[in-house]
Amino acid sequence: MNKQEFIDHIASQHGCTKKEAEKAIDMFTSSVIDAMGQGKEISLVGFGNFSIGKVAHVQLVLDSKKI
């Protein structure tokens, strides 16, 4: 489901306008991004956890014989 389909889904499920549904999605996503940018972790029971973690550096070596 893309963003527009999700907006339509929220609007039909909750009896709100598509503009209101889009605003709710935008408020949620921008708030998650802002909180994570401050190093906070978000835990929504029954939905999921949002956090930023470190990923180890990976070095790839291309084998020219296989290309």
Buried (B, 14 or more C-beta within 10 A) or exposed (E): EEEEEEBBEBBEEEEBEEEBBBEBBEEEEEEBEEBBEEEEEEEEEEEEEBEEEEEEEEEEEEEEEEE
